Amino acid sequence: MRSKDPKLLLQPAPILRQGMTTPTAMRDVLLALMPALAAGAWFFGLGALLVVAASIAGALAIEWAFTPPERRAQAIGDNSALLTGLLLGMTLPPALPMWMAFIGGMTAIGLGKIIWGGLGTNLFNPALLGRAFLLGTFPIAMTTWTDPGAAFFHIPSSVLAWPFQSPVYDAVAGATPLGLMKFEYKGSDFLNLLIGNTGGSLGETSGLLLILGGLYLWWRRDLDWRIPAAIILAAVLFSGILYAVNPGKFPGPLFTLFAGGFWLGTLFMATDPVTSPLTPRGAWIFGLGIGFLVVLIRVFGGFPEGMMYAILLMNAATPLIDRYTQPRVFGRGREGKAP
């Protein structure tokens, strides 16, 4: 064989190289979210996009401020702060003041990522941590919803409210589908839930488009399919049992799956590889726990939505799950000792 044969490549180890990198995975998730983001903009208008932009700006600002100058290009270029800001923005009310969304983005990166040591070391999902902070700090603004159907170029006055001033809302919706079900025991039209023509956040806009985005991530091998499968299984079984007991009070499985931020949390947040278990068995336990908790909180808790708390609680359990689901090392006993 000739030494210049292009089919022969000699090089030192490692000789196995994966095409998947952190920036590539982040770009895949960003692309998967674009259809749902576009649907949210269609239903809620330009003001909702400004809320998302403010959330992204806050995340990028704190990432830039707390990263050494020589590493800033790499830290911003891996798209993790951009994705965190986008995910947070899609969980916020479309008429939330931009300054609150900006603070939420800063909190998501500052307390959800940087304080833990940076990318890959955080225990909790940063976007959900930012949302939890906003819900505890600004509970009225975070539970004030507007109806879809506004003109695209209409910007609600509350979005442009001055910092630390009480926002004035142009129009306020009565309740989201989850709120109607929880407090008034009223269902919602399934077609509206499917396409997103309901009150809520941008992440509740279209279950159909979010599912398509999740299938794209599965095709690209960016998520562990066991986690969403376990969440769906647990949510369907638990809600189905409750519905069978009292169908007039408890929502059925179909409503449970398509109301609120179920698909955004299931496909784009619970599957975060940093804050979810590493083992296949751990992924099933993690997902089953989220599916059970989201129904439990929605039905018996004080808030209509439970996805955020369900994921954060199971994030806290992830180290314990990893510890007890590690496979046995070949050649060693169950206690990890050599025979």
TAMO-V634351 format. One record per helix or strand. SS is the DSSP state (2 for helix, 1 for strand). FROM is the first residue (numbers start at 0). LEN is the number of residues. If there is no record, write none. Layout:
SS_FROM_LEN ; SS_FROM_LEN
This chain:
2_21_23 ; 2_45_20 ; 2_68_9 ; 2_79_10 ; 1_92_1 ; 2_97_15 ; 2_113_3 ; 2_125_12 ; 2_138_4 ; 2_176_8 ; 2_189_6 ; 1_200_1 ; 2_201_3 ; 2_206_13 ; 2_224_21 ; 2_252_6 ; 2_261_8 ; 2_279_21 ; 2_306_18 ; 1_331_1 ; 1_337_1
